[in-house]
């Protein structure tokens, strides 16, 4: 009989072979590992509700959330101390490349404080405004937050937004100043800003340097002392709320839950209340931050559940899970995020449609803020119209499609959703209702039947040094902004409140703001509904024929400028023909811009070697008549690559 002498260990998480070892050593190491996991899982199970603390780290982008999370994981022994421990919870390639957090990640850690073990469920959240939905979902599983502020930069726009997000949910707020070891840090001045804006006592503000670890232990002590334990009861029937999910090709859908009441064990039959589906629990675990299997999760804890769910659409964010045998009422669901920016997504080739569809389904499971509507284009074929929270959200989604799933896609120019009200019952039945939401210019109705038009607006918060106040105000007025308030935070910084049309800020407003303020201004916004507006549809004509895919919806004050720019770009991109092509921009029945694409010129007189001039004039006249006739009957066939180039711009 052949004896197995060597075994290959396969890492299922990363799909790679990472180690070869003798079978007997592997057996002993796996046995010891299993015992270690059992001991760890027992420690998690033994901790009472009174010793559990669920908290998030919230801050403006680049204020050091991930670095603070690294130091906390090191102090609690969740990871080994290492100089290479950077962005441990940022596991996506796009996060490491861009240096930002785009996906909230949790870690359950045990910390001994004054001789008592405490279970700390830490959630590291993004800081950019485009990922605020990740913050709001994370706060649903928390009773407190660590509000991190850069002692060098001070309070920023997203700091204000995150504070009020936590304040309205009545969570305990622990203010922490980071980067106090920097030369230009002003912890006392920033503490005064916190007091002026939020009424936070300077005595309650902690001062740390997450990079070197100074003061991080005091943050953990403050979490234990100031954050209340979860209001959970383990004797009640099971109630667990889903606040994150992801997909594994071998084990199906993973659901990350906050257990509000009761207990859940492996083998239990559970029911998803909103999805109306029943499953059997196959495995349970906690993230430490690595996956640690457990046999039971109890009220107050945060952990993941697998139940052989294969249909990704059943994992509805905010859904409540209960026991089939002993059901309970559903918990209040999470506030659904509202997409602000829309873009068309199409495969490079229609043969790649199934691959792209599967990639979008898996990625939207992990990013529930993206809305998906099936769409089609005569030029680009079958595709989807996706809704995002902002332009960076769109860019990150596209990058994740390519990096994580190898799906290459064409993304059209982003736009927003407008609202129009039409008149006449006959028109209403034909178009599907008196109030229409328009996110695709091709569906914009005839202006003659429109009675009212609305465009989305946002309430924006801008914090800028007073040195750049004039430039910032000029930019805001240029983008049709309406100033509401202006408050001095301290002697050198001003907080501005503006109302903007969403279409004016989604593309390049943030970049322009950073440019005019030398990078010192910060920007945050939130949805503020719709306001009446004078909107027009710009139609693009090539040789008198309207090309629907190139149309766009804009405010009437922007129509002429945008029409001229579109015509100029098309002259550069559209292939030349044997005849002159007129490129026109039209609003209603009026041409607002025009440019010409020059034709190829054939020298029909090259064969002449002499003779009377009338022969030369005859050939030129015949050529002119031929081009005139060709222009009347010629069709302009735009290549797919031309549409791609235009839509990308």
C-alpha positions as CSV (number, residue, x, y, z in Angstrom):
1,X,0.0,0.0,0.0
2,X,1.3,3.5,-0.9
3,X,1.9,5.8,2.1
4,X,1.0,9.5,1.7
5,X,4.2,11.3,2.7
6,X,3.4,14.9,1.6
7,X,0.3,17.0,1.4
8,X,-0.4,20.2,-0.5
9,X,-2.2,22.9,1.5
10,X,-4.6,24.9,-0.6
11,X,-5.7,28.4,0.5
12,X,-9.4,28.6,-0.5
13,X,-9.6,32.3,0.4
14,X,-7.1,33.3,-2.2
15,X,-7.2,30.2,-4.5
16,X,-3.5,29.6,-4.3
17,X,-1.2,26.8,-3.1
18,X,0.9,28.3,-0.3
19,X,2.6,25.5,1.5
20,X,3.8,21.9,1.2
21,X,4.7,19.9,4.3
22,X,5.0,16.3,5.6
23,X,1.7,14.7,6.3
24,X,2.4,13.9,10.0
25,X,3.4,17.5,10.7
26,X,0.4,18.8,8.9
27,X,-1.9,16.5,10.9
28,X,-0.4,17.6,14.2
29,X,-0.5,21.3,13.2
30,X,-4.1,21.1,12.0
31,X,-5.0,19.4,15.3
32,X,-3.4,22.1,17.3
33,X,-5.0,24.7,15.1
34,X,-8.4,23.2,15.6
35,X,-7.9,23.1,19.4
36,X,-6.8,26.8,19.3
37,X,-9.9,27.7,17.3
38,X,-12.1,25.8,19.7
39,X,-10.5,27.7,22.7
40,X,-11.0,31.0,20.9
41,X,-14.6,30.3,20.0
42,X,-15.3,29.3,23.6
43,X,-13.9,32.6,24.7
44,X,-16.3,34.4,22.4
45,X,-19.2,32.4,23.6
46,X,-18.5,32.9,27.3
47,X,-18.5,36.7,27.2
48,X,-21.8,38.2,28.5
49,X,-23.8,41.0,26.8
50,X,-22.6,43.5,29.5
51,X,-19.0,43.0,28.3
52,X,-19.6,43.6,24.6
53,X,-18.9,46.9,22.9
54,X,-19.9,47.5,19.2
55,X,-18.3,50.6,17.7
56,X,-17.2,52.2,14.4
57,X,-14.3,54.5,13.5
58,X,-15.6,57.4,11.4
59,X,-13.7,60.3,10.0
60,X,-13.0,62.4,6.9
61,X,-10.9,60.8,4.2
62,X,-7.2,60.4,5.0
63,X,-7.5,61.2,8.7
64,X,-6.0,57.9,9.8
65,X,-9.0,55.5,10.4
66,X,-7.3,52.4,8.9
67,X,-4.0,53.2,10.7
68,X,-5.8,53.5,14.0
69,X,-7.6,50.2,13.3
70,X,-4.2,48.5,12.6
71,X,-2.8,49.7,16.0
72,X,-6.0,48.5,17.8
73,X,-5.7,45.0,16.2
74,X,-2.0,44.9,17.3
75,X,-2.6,46.0,20.9
76,X,-5.4,43.4,21.3
77,X,-3.3,40.6,19.8
78,X,-5.6,40.1,16.8
79,X,-2.5,40.5,14.5
80,X,1.2,40.4,15.3
81,X,3.1,43.6,15.6
82,X,4.8,44.3,12.3
83,X,6.1,47.4,10.6
84,X,4.4,46.1,7.4
85,X,0.9,46.2,9.0
86,X,-0.7,48.8,6.9
87,X,-4.4,48.9,6.0
88,X,-4.9,45.4,7.3
89,X,-8.7,45.8,7.0
90,X,-8.5,47.3,3.5
91,X,-8.5,44.0,1.6
92,X,-9.5,45.2,-1.8
93,X,-6.8,45.9,-4.4
94,X,-8.5,49.2,-5.3
95,X,-8.3,50.3,-1.6
96,X,-4.5,49.7,-1.4
97,X,-3.9,51.3,-4.8
98,X,-5.9,54.5,-4.0
99,X,-5.0,54.6,-0.3
100,X,-8.6,55.0,0.7
101,X,-11.2,52.8,2.3
102,X,-14.2,52.1,0.1
103,X,-15.7,49.1,2.0
104,X,-16.5,48.9,5.7
105,X,-14.7,45.9,7.3
106,X,-15.3,44.5,10.8
107,X,-13.2,42.7,13.3
108,X,-14.2,41.0,16.6
109,X,-11.4,41.2,19.1
110,X,-11.1,40.3,22.8
111,X,-9.4,42.8,25.1
112,X,-8.7,42.3,28.8
113,X,-9.3,45.5,30.8
114,X,-8.8,45.5,34.6
115,X,-8.9,41.7,34.7
116,X,-12.1,41.3,32.7
117,X,-12.4,40.1,29.1
118,X,-14.4,42.4,26.8
119,X,-15.5,41.6,23.2
120,X,-15.0,44.6,21.0
121,X,-16.6,44.5,17.6
122,X,-14.7,47.1,15.5
123,X,-15.9,48.4,12.2
124,X,-13.6,50.5,10.0
125,X,-15.6,52.7,7.7
126,X,-14.9,54.7,4.5
127,X,-14.3,58.5,4.8
128,X,-15.3,59.7,1.3
129,X,-18.8,61.1,0.8
130,X,-19.5,58.7,-2.0
131,X,-19.4,55.8,0.4
132,X,-21.5,57.3,3.2
133,X,-24.0,54.4,2.8
134,X,-21.3,52.1,4.2
135,X,-21.0,54.3,7.3
136,X,-24.8,54.5,7.8
137,X,-25.1,50.6,7.5
138,X,-22.2,50.1,9.9
139,X,-23.8,52.4,12.5
140,X,-26.9,50.1,12.6
141,X,-24.7,47.5,14.3
142,X,-23.1,49.9,16.8
143,X,-23.8,51.7,20.0
144,X,-20.9,54.1,19.8
145,X,-18.3,55.7,17.4
146,X,-14.8,57.0,17.5
147,X,-14.8,60.3,15.7
148,X,-11.3,60.7,14.4
149,X,-10.0,64.2,13.4
150,X,-6.6,65.0,11.9
151,X,-4.9,67.4,14.4
152,X,-3.0,68.9,11.4
153,X,-6.0,69.5,9.0
154,X,-8.7,70.1,11.6
155,X,-12.5,69.5,11.2
156,X,-13.4,68.7,7.6
157,X,-16.7,68.5,5.7
158,X,-17.2,64.8,6.1
159,X,-16.3,65.1,9.8
160,X,-19.4,67.3,10.2
161,X,-21.6,64.9,8.2
162,X,-20.4,61.8,10.1
163,X,-20.9,63.5,13.5
164,X,-24.5,64.3,12.8
165,X,-25.1,60.9,11.3
166,X,-24.0,59.3,14.7
167,X,-25.7,62.1,16.7
168,X,-29.1,61.5,15.1
169,X,-28.9,57.8,15.9
170,X,-28.1,58.6,19.5
171,X,-24.8,56.9,19.6
172,X,-22.0,57.6,22.0
173,X,-19.3,59.8,20.4
174,X,-15.6,59.5,21.5
175,X,-13.7,62.5,19.9
176,X,-10.1,61.5,19.1
177,X,-7.4,63.8,17.6
178,X,-4.9,61.9,15.4
179,X,-1.4,62.8,14.1
180,X,-0.4,64.9,17.1
181,X,3.2,64.0,16.5
182,X,3.3,66.0,13.2
183,X,5.3,69.3,13.3
184,X,2.3,71.5,12.2
185,X,-0.3,69.7,14.4
186,X,-2.5,72.0,16.5
187,X,-4.5,69.7,18.9
188,X,-5.6,72.6,21.1
189,X,-6.9,74.6,18.2
190,X,-8.8,71.6,16.7
191,X,-10.3,70.8,20.1
192,X,-11.7,74.3,20.1
193,X,-13.2,73.7,16.6
194,X,-14.9,70.5,18.0
195,X,-16.3,72.6,20.9
196,X,-17.5,75.4,18.6
197,X,-19.2,73.1,16.1
198,X,-20.5,70.2,18.2
199,X,-20.4,71.3,21.8
200,X,-17.7,68.7,22.7
201,X,-15.9,69.4,26.0
202,X,-12.2,69.7,25.4
203,X,-11.6,67.5,28.5
204,X,-13.3,64.6,26.6
205,X,-11.0,64.8,23.6
206,X,-8.3,62.1,23.4
207,X,-5.0,62.8,21.6
208,X,-3.2,60.0,19.8
209,X,-0.7,59.2,17.1
210,X,-2.0,56.1,15.3
211,X,1.2,55.7,13.3
212,X,3.4,55.2,16.3
213,X,0.7,53.9,18.7
214,X,0.8,56.8,21.2
215,X,-2.5,57.0,23.2
216,X,-4.2,54.1,21.3
217,X,-4.7,52.1,24.6
218,X,-6.5,55.0,26.1
219,X,-8.9,54.9,23.1
220,X,-9.8,51.3,23.9
221,X,-10.3,52.2,27.6
222,X,-12.6,55.0,26.6
223,X,-14.6,52.7,24.3
224,X,-15.1,50.3,27.2
225,X,-16.1,53.0,29.7
226,X,-18.1,55.4,27.5
227,X,-19.8,53.1,24.9
228,X,-22.9,51.3,26.4
229,X,-23.3,47.6,25.9
230,X,-25.8,46.5,23.2
231,X,-29.5,46.4,24.4
232,X,-29.7,42.7,23.6
233,X,-31.6,39.8,25.3
234,X,-30.4,36.2,24.7
235,X,-33.5,34.7,26.2
236,X,-35.8,36.2,23.5
237,X,-36.4,34.6,20.0
238,X,-33.8,35.2,17.4
239,X,-33.7,38.5,15.6
240,X,-30.6,39.3,13.5
241,X,-30.2,42.1,11.0
242,X,-28.1,41.8,7.8
243,X,-25.8,44.8,7.2
244,X,-23.2,43.3,4.8
245,X,-22.8,40.4,2.4
246,X,-20.4,38.9,-0.1
247,X,-20.2,35.9,-2.5
248,X,-17.9,32.9,-2.4
249,X,-17.9,30.6,-5.5
250,X,-17.6,27.5,-3.3
251,X,-19.8,28.3,-0.3
252,X,-22.3,30.7,-1.8
253,X,-23.6,33.9,-0.2
254,X,-22.1,35.1,3.1
255,X,-24.2,37.3,5.3
256,X,-22.7,39.5,8.1
257,X,-25.3,40.0,10.9
258,X,-25.7,41.9,14.1
259,X,-27.5,39.6,16.5
260,X,-30.1,41.8,18.2
261,X,-31.8,39.1,20.3
262,X,-31.7,35.4,20.9
263,X,-29.1,32.9,19.6
264,X,-28.3,31.1,16.4
265,X,-26.5,27.8,16.1
266,X,-25.2,25.6,13.3
267,X,-28.0,23.4,12.0
268,X,-30.8,25.8,12.9
269,X,-33.6,26.4,10.3
270,X,-33.8,30.1,9.7
271,X,-36.2,32.3,7.7
272,X,-35.3,35.6,5.9
273,X,-38.4,37.7,6.6
274,X,-38.3,40.1,3.6
275,X,-37.0,37.6,1.1
276,X,-39.6,35.0,2.3
277,X,-37.0,32.2,2.0
278,X,-36.0,29.4,4.5
279,X,-32.5,27.9,4.8
280,X,-30.5,25.7,7.2
281,X,-27.4,27.2,8.8
282,X,-24.3,25.5,7.5
283,X,-21.7,27.5,9.3
284,X,-21.2,30.4,11.6
285,X,-18.1,32.5,12.3
286,X,-16.6,35.8,13.4
287,X,-14.0,37.9,11.7
288,X,-10.9,38.4,13.9
289,X,-10.1,39.8,11.2
290,X,-9.6,36.3,9.7
291,X,-12.5,33.9,9.6
292,X,-12.9,32.0,12.9
293,X,-15.6,29.3,12.9
294,X,-17.9,29.2,15.9
295,X,-20.8,26.9,16.7
296,X,-23.1,29.6,18.1
297,X,-23.6,33.3,17.9
298,X,-25.5,35.1,20.7
299,X,-27.2,38.4,21.1
300,X,-24.9,41.4,21.0
301,X,-22.4,39.8,18.7
302,X,-21.5,40.4,15.1
303,X,-20.8,37.4,12.9
304,X,-21.3,35.8,9.5
305,X,-23.7,33.1,8.4
306,X,-23.6,30.7,5.4
307,X,-26.7,28.7,4.5
308,X,-26.1,27.5,0.9
309,X,-27.9,30.5,-0.5
310,X,-27.2,30.5,-4.3
311,X,-29.6,33.3,-5.4
312,X,-27.8,36.5,-4.7
313,X,-31.0,38.5,-5.0
314,X,-32.3,37.0,-1.7
315,X,-29.7,38.8,0.4
316,X,-31.6,42.0,0.9
317,X,-29.7,44.5,2.9
318,X,-31.4,45.3,6.2
319,X,-33.4,42.0,6.1
320,X,-34.2,40.3,9.4
321,X,-33.4,36.6,10.1
322,X,-35.5,34.6,12.5
323,X,-35.9,31.0,13.5
324,X,-38.4,29.0,11.5
325,X,-39.7,27.1,14.6
326,X,-39.9,30.2,16.9
327,X,-40.3,33.3,14.6
328,X,-40.2,36.9,15.9
329,X,-41.1,40.2,14.4
330,X,-38.9,41.9,11.8
331,X,-36.5,44.6,13.0
332,X,-36.7,48.1,11.5
333,X,-34.8,47.9,8.2
334,X,-31.9,50.0,7.1
335,X,-32.5,53.3,5.2
336,X,-32.1,52.5,1.5
337,X,-29.4,54.5,-0.2
338,X,-30.6,56.7,-3.1
339,X,-28.4,56.6,-6.3
340,X,-27.4,60.1,-7.4
341,X,-25.4,59.5,-10.6
342,X,-26.3,57.2,-13.4
343,X,-24.2,55.7,-16.2
344,X,-24.7,53.1,-18.9
345,X,-22.5,49.9,-18.7
346,X,-22.0,47.8,-21.8
347,X,-19.7,44.9,-22.6
348,X,-16.9,45.5,-25.1
349,X,-18.3,42.8,-27.2
350,X,-21.8,41.2,-26.9
351,X,-20.1,37.8,-26.5
352,X,-18.9,39.0,-23.1
353,X,-22.4,39.8,-21.9
354,X,-22.9,36.7,-19.7
355,X,-19.5,37.3,-18.0
356,X,-20.3,41.0,-17.3
357,X,-23.8,40.1,-16.0
358,X,-22.4,37.6,-13.5
359,X,-19.7,40.1,-12.4
360,X,-22.3,42.8,-11.8
361,X,-24.6,40.5,-9.8
362,X,-21.8,39.4,-7.5
363,X,-20.4,42.9,-7.1
364,X,-23.8,44.5,-6.3
365,X,-24.2,41.8,-3.6
366,X,-21.2,43.3,-1.9
367,X,-22.1,46.9,-2.8
368,X,-25.8,47.2,-2.3
369,X,-25.8,51.0,-3.0
370,X,-25.6,50.3,-6.7
371,X,-29.0,50.1,-8.5
372,X,-29.3,48.0,-11.7
373,X,-31.7,48.5,-14.6
374,X,-31.5,46.5,-17.9
375,X,-30.9,48.9,-20.8
376,X,-30.0,48.6,-24.5
377,X,-28.5,50.9,-27.1
378,X,-28.6,50.6,-30.9
379,X,-24.9,51.4,-31.0
380,X,-23.6,49.4,-28.1
381,X,-26.1,46.6,-27.7
382,X,-27.5,45.1,-24.6
383,X,-26.3,46.5,-21.3
384,X,-27.4,48.0,-18.0
385,X,-28.0,51.5,-16.5
386,X,-26.4,51.6,-13.1
387,X,-27.0,54.1,-10.3
388,X,-24.2,55.2,-8.0
389,X,-23.8,57.5,-5.1
390,X,-21.1,59.6,-6.8
391,X,-18.4,59.8,-9.4
392,X,-15.8,58.1,-7.3
393,X,-18.2,55.3,-6.5
394,X,-18.7,54.8,-10.2
395,X,-14.9,54.7,-10.8
396,X,-14.2,52.3,-8.0
397,X,-17.1,50.0,-9.1
398,X,-15.6,49.9,-12.7
399,X,-12.1,49.2,-11.3
400,X,-13.4,46.4,-9.1
401,X,-15.2,44.8,-12.0
402,X,-11.9,44.6,-13.9
403,X,-9.6,43.6,-11.0
404,X,-11.8,41.1,-9.1
405,X,-13.8,39.5,-12.0
406,X,-11.8,40.3,-15.1
407,X,-14.9,42.0,-16.7
408,X,-14.0,44.9,-19.0
409,X,-16.9,47.3,-19.7
410,X,-17.7,50.5,-21.5
411,X,-19.1,53.2,-19.2
412,X,-21.0,56.1,-20.7
413,X,-20.9,59.7,-19.5
414,X,-22.6,59.9,-16.1
415,X,-25.8,61.9,-15.7
416,X,-28.5,62.4,-13.1
417,X,-32.2,61.6,-12.9
418,X,-34.6,64.4,-13.8
419,X,-38.4,64.5,-13.2
420,X,-41.0,65.8,-15.6
421,X,-44.8,66.2,-15.4
422,X,-46.8,65.7,-18.6
423,X,-50.3,66.8,-19.5
424,X,-53.3,65.1,-21.1
425,X,-54.7,61.7,-20.2
426,X,-54.0,60.3,-23.6
427,X,-50.3,61.2,-23.3
428,X,-50.3,59.9,-19.7
429,X,-51.4,56.4,-20.8
430,X,-49.0,56.3,-23.6
431,X,-46.0,57.2,-21.5
432,X,-46.9,55.3,-18.4
433,X,-47.9,58.0,-15.9
434,X,-48.2,61.8,-15.4
435,X,-44.8,62.0,-13.6
436,X,-41.8,60.5,-15.3
437,X,-38.3,60.0,-14.0
438,X,-35.7,60.5,-16.8
439,X,-32.2,59.2,-16.4
440,X,-31.7,58.5,-20.2
441,X,-32.0,61.4,-22.6
442,X,-33.4,59.0,-25.2
443,X,-36.6,58.8,-23.1
444,X,-37.1,62.6,-22.7
445,X,-40.7,63.3,-23.9
446,X,-41.8,65.9,-26.4
447,X,-41.5,69.4,-24.8
448,X,-45.0,70.3,-26.0
449,X,-46.6,67.9,-23.5
450,X,-44.4,68.8,-20.6
451,X,-46.0,71.0,-18.0
452,X,-43.3,71.0,-15.3
453,X,-39.6,70.0,-15.1
454,X,-37.5,69.3,-12.0
455,X,-33.9,68.7,-11.4
456,X,-32.2,67.1,-8.3
457,X,-30.4,69.4,-5.8
458,X,-28.0,68.7,-3.0
459,X,-27.1,70.5,0.2
460,X,-23.4,71.0,0.3
461,X,-21.0,71.7,3.1
462,X,-17.7,73.4,2.2
463,X,-14.9,74.2,4.7
464,X,-12.2,76.4,3.4
465,X,-9.4,78.7,4.7
466,X,-10.6,82.3,4.5
467,X,-7.6,83.1,2.2
468,X,-9.4,81.2,-0.6
469,X,-12.9,82.4,0.2
470,X,-13.3,84.6,-2.8
471,X,-12.2,81.9,-5.3
472,X,-14.4,79.3,-3.7
473,X,-17.5,81.6,-3.8
474,X,-16.8,82.4,-7.5
475,X,-16.7,78.7,-8.3
476,X,-19.9,78.0,-6.4
477,X,-21.7,80.9,-8.2
478,X,-20.4,79.6,-11.5
479,X,-22.0,76.2,-10.8
480,X,-25.4,77.8,-10.0
481,X,-24.9,77.5,-6.3
482,X,-27.2,79.3,-3.8
483,X,-25.5,80.3,-0.5
484,X,-27.4,79.6,2.7
485,X,-25.0,80.2,5.6
486,X,-21.4,81.1,6.3
487,X,-19.9,80.4,9.8
488,X,-16.4,81.1,11.1
489,X,-15.0,77.9,12.7
490,X,-12.0,79.7,14.1
491,X,-9.8,82.7,13.1
492,X,-8.8,81.2,9.8
493,X,-11.5,78.8,8.5
494,X,-15.0,79.2,7.2
495,X,-17.9,76.7,7.0
496,X,-20.1,77.4,4.0
497,X,-23.6,75.9,3.3
498,X,-24.7,75.9,-0.3
499,X,-27.5,74.4,-2.4
500,X,-26.3,73.0,-5.8
501,X,-28.0,71.3,-8.7
502,X,-26.6,67.8,-8.7
503,X,-25.7,67.9,-12.4
504,X,-23.2,70.8,-11.7
505,X,-21.1,68.9,-9.2
506,X,-20.9,65.3,-10.2
507,X,-18.2,65.5,-12.8
508,X,-15.4,67.8,-11.9
509,X,-16.5,70.2,-9.1
510,X,-14.5,68.5,-6.4
511,X,-11.3,68.7,-8.5
512,X,-11.9,72.4,-9.3
513,X,-12.5,73.1,-5.6
514,X,-9.2,71.5,-4.7
515,X,-7.5,73.5,-7.4
516,X,-8.8,76.9,-6.5
517,X,-8.1,76.3,-2.8
518,X,-4.6,74.7,-3.2
519,X,-6.0,71.5,-1.8
520,X,-7.1,72.9,1.5
521,X,-10.9,73.0,1.0
522,X,-13.1,70.0,1.8
523,X,-16.6,69.2,0.4
524,X,-19.5,67.0,1.4
525,X,-23.1,66.9,0.2
526,X,-26.4,65.2,0.8
527,X,-29.6,64.8,-1.2
528,X,-32.1,67.7,-0.9
529,X,-34.9,66.6,-3.3
530,X,-36.0,68.4,-6.5
531,X,-36.6,72.0,-7.5
532,X,-38.4,73.4,-10.7
533,X,-36.0,74.0,-13.5
534,X,-35.8,74.9,-17.2
535,X,-34.4,71.8,-18.8
536,X,-33.8,71.2,-22.5
537,X,-32.7,68.2,-24.6
538,X,-29.7,68.8,-26.9
539,X,-30.0,66.6,-30.0
540,X,-27.0,66.0,-32.2
541,X,-27.5,65.8,-35.9
542,X,-25.1,64.4,-38.5
543,X,-25.9,65.4,-42.0
544,X,-29.4,66.3,-40.8
545,X,-30.1,63.0,-39.2
546,X,-30.5,62.9,-35.4
547,X,-28.2,60.5,-33.5
548,X,-30.2,59.6,-30.3
549,X,-27.3,58.1,-28.5
550,X,-25.4,61.4,-28.5
551,X,-28.3,63.5,-27.0
552,X,-28.2,65.0,-23.5
553,X,-30.3,66.9,-21.0
554,X,-29.0,70.1,-19.6
555,X,-30.2,73.4,-18.0
556,X,-31.1,75.9,-20.7
557,X,-28.3,78.3,-19.6
558,X,-25.7,75.6,-20.4
559,X,-27.2,74.5,-23.7
560,X,-25.3,76.7,-26.1
561,X,-21.9,76.1,-24.5
562,X,-22.4,72.4,-24.3
563,X,-23.7,72.2,-27.9
564,X,-20.6,74.0,-29.2
565,X,-18.2,71.7,-27.3
566,X,-20.0,68.6,-28.5
567,X,-19.8,69.7,-32.1
568,X,-16.1,70.5,-31.7
569,X,-15.4,67.0,-30.2
570,X,-17.4,65.2,-32.9
571,X,-15.4,67.0,-35.7
572,X,-12.2,65.4,-34.2
573,X,-13.7,62.0,-33.7
574,X,-16.2,61.2,-36.5
575,X,-14.4,59.6,-39.5
576,X,-14.3,61.8,-42.7
577,X,-16.3,60.9,-45.7
578,X,-16.3,61.6,-49.5
579,X,-18.6,64.5,-48.8
580,X,-18.9,67.3,-46.2
581,X,-20.8,66.4,-43.0
582,X,-22.7,69.0,-41.1
583,X,-22.5,68.5,-37.3
584,X,-25.3,70.3,-35.6
585,X,-26.6,70.7,-32.0
586,X,-30.4,71.4,-31.8
587,X,-32.7,72.4,-29.0
588,X,-36.3,72.0,-30.1
589,X,-36.5,73.3,-33.6
590,X,-33.5,75.7,-33.2
591,X,-29.9,75.0,-34.3
592,X,-27.7,76.3,-31.5
593,X,-24.3,75.2,-32.8
594,X,-22.7,73.9,-36.0
595,X,-19.4,72.6,-37.3
596,X,-18.4,70.9,-40.5
597,X,-16.3,67.8,-41.1
598,X,-14.3,68.4,-44.3
599,X,-14.5,65.8,-47.0
600,X,-11.8,63.9,-48.7
601,X,-10.7,65.7,-51.9
602,X,-9.9,63.8,-55.0
603,X,-8.0,65.7,-57.7
604,X,-10.1,64.9,-60.8
605,X,-8.0,67.3,-62.9
606,X,-4.8,65.4,-62.4
607,X,-5.2,63.5,-65.7
608,X,-5.4,66.8,-67.7
609,X,-2.2,67.5,-69.6
610,X,-3.3,70.6,-71.4
611,X,-6.2,71.8,-73.6
612,X,-8.9,74.3,-73.1
613,X,-9.9,75.5,-69.5
614,X,-13.5,74.6,-70.2
615,X,-12.6,70.9,-69.9
616,X,-11.1,71.6,-66.4
617,X,-14.3,73.5,-65.3
618,X,-16.5,70.7,-66.6
619,X,-14.7,68.1,-64.5
620,X,-14.9,70.2,-61.3
621,X,-18.6,70.9,-61.9
622,X,-19.3,67.2,-62.3
623,X,-17.4,66.5,-59.1
624,X,-19.4,69.2,-57.2
625,X,-22.7,67.8,-58.5
626,X,-21.7,64.2,-57.5
627,X,-20.8,65.3,-54.0
628,X,-24.1,67.2,-53.6
629,X,-26.0,64.1,-54.7
630,X,-24.0,61.9,-52.4
631,X,-24.6,64.2,-49.5
632,X,-28.3,63.9,-50.1
633,X,-28.4,60.1,-50.2
634,X,-25.3,59.1,-48.3
635,X,-25.7,57.4,-44.9
636,X,-23.1,58.0,-42.2
637,X,-22.2,54.7,-40.6
638,X,-20.5,55.5,-37.3
639,X,-18.2,52.7,-36.1
640,X,-18.7,51.3,-32.6
641,X,-15.3,52.6,-31.6
642,X,-16.5,56.2,-32.4
643,X,-19.5,55.8,-30.1
644,X,-17.3,54.4,-27.4
645,X,-14.8,57.4,-27.7
646,X,-17.6,60.0,-27.7
647,X,-19.5,58.4,-24.7
648,X,-16.3,58.1,-22.7
649,X,-15.8,61.9,-23.1
